[in-house]
């Protein structure tokens, strides 16, 4: 978005907040990230070597996004957010990595399904269709996402030949539409997700703890596919 257009949109948000209005605000991915980055710079927040924290601008709501590099090329994102307005976020067709996600509080509406406390999601690599996510005003949502290139599956969960397990190849596509799934989040999945969000450690202990918990969470989400394929998982 050109700087002038972004400044106009941000001014509109300030006016809307000052008037106490509730309305639907629409962002594209690029606009939202630019807004968060500008907020980070204005607040003087400094990145650490492997952790980034973005605060949600007070004109829109409250909360944060915390992004942590747990392994090389594997990023963990923890979000805790609540908006003053209905927020509609649009994503266009793009090349997408592999993602695992769990919502532990509240829910939001995805073009292809509802993600809430009873759901998790697996977003395979490949070409991602355009979609939108909507958040209701005053609805607090808390959750996490794990993002990585699909080839890391063979590193963390290798087959006997050291390559990616055949049961998981449907999650790794190059120039084809990605696989998008919204499996149920059982008690074990929700429990590990909560442990990740509430990690009690700092420094090296924190990194080691998150490394083990991230692998545990992915393993739990992949169990249905490893045991009986997509049909057995109810997909």
HELIX and SHEET records of a PDB file:
HELIX    1   1 UNK A    3  UNK A   19  1                                  17    
HELIX    2   2 UNK A   29  UNK A   43  1                                  15    
HELIX    3   3 UNK A  152  UNK A  156  1                                   5    
HELIX    4   4 UNK A  166  UNK A  171  5                                   6    
HELIX    5   5 UNK A  187  UNK A  197  1                                  11    
HELIX    6   6 UNK A  203  UNK A  232  1                                  30    
SHEET    1   A 5 UNK A  24  UNK A  28  0                                        
SHEET    2   A 5 UNK A  86  UNK A  91  1                                        
SHEET    3   A 5 UNK A 131  UNK A 135 -1                                        
SHEET    4   A 5 UNK A 108  UNK A 110 -1                                        
SHEET    5   A 5 UNK A 113  UNK A 115 -1                                        
SHEET    1   B 7 UNK A  51  UNK A  55  0                                        
SHEET    2   B 7 UNK A  61  UNK A  71 -1                                        
SHEET    3   B 7 UNK A  74  UNK A  83 -1                                        
SHEET    4   B 7 UNK A 141  UNK A 148 -1                                        
SHEET    5   B 7 UNK A  98  UNK A 105 -1                                        
SHEET    6   B 7 UNK A 120  UNK A 123 -1                                        
SHEET    7   B 7 UNK A 180  UNK A 181 -1                                        
SHEET    1   C 3 UNK A  94  UNK A  96  0                                        
SHEET    2   C 3 UNK A 125  UNK A 128 -1                                        
SHEET    3   C 3 UNK A 172  UNK A 177  1                                        
END                                                                             
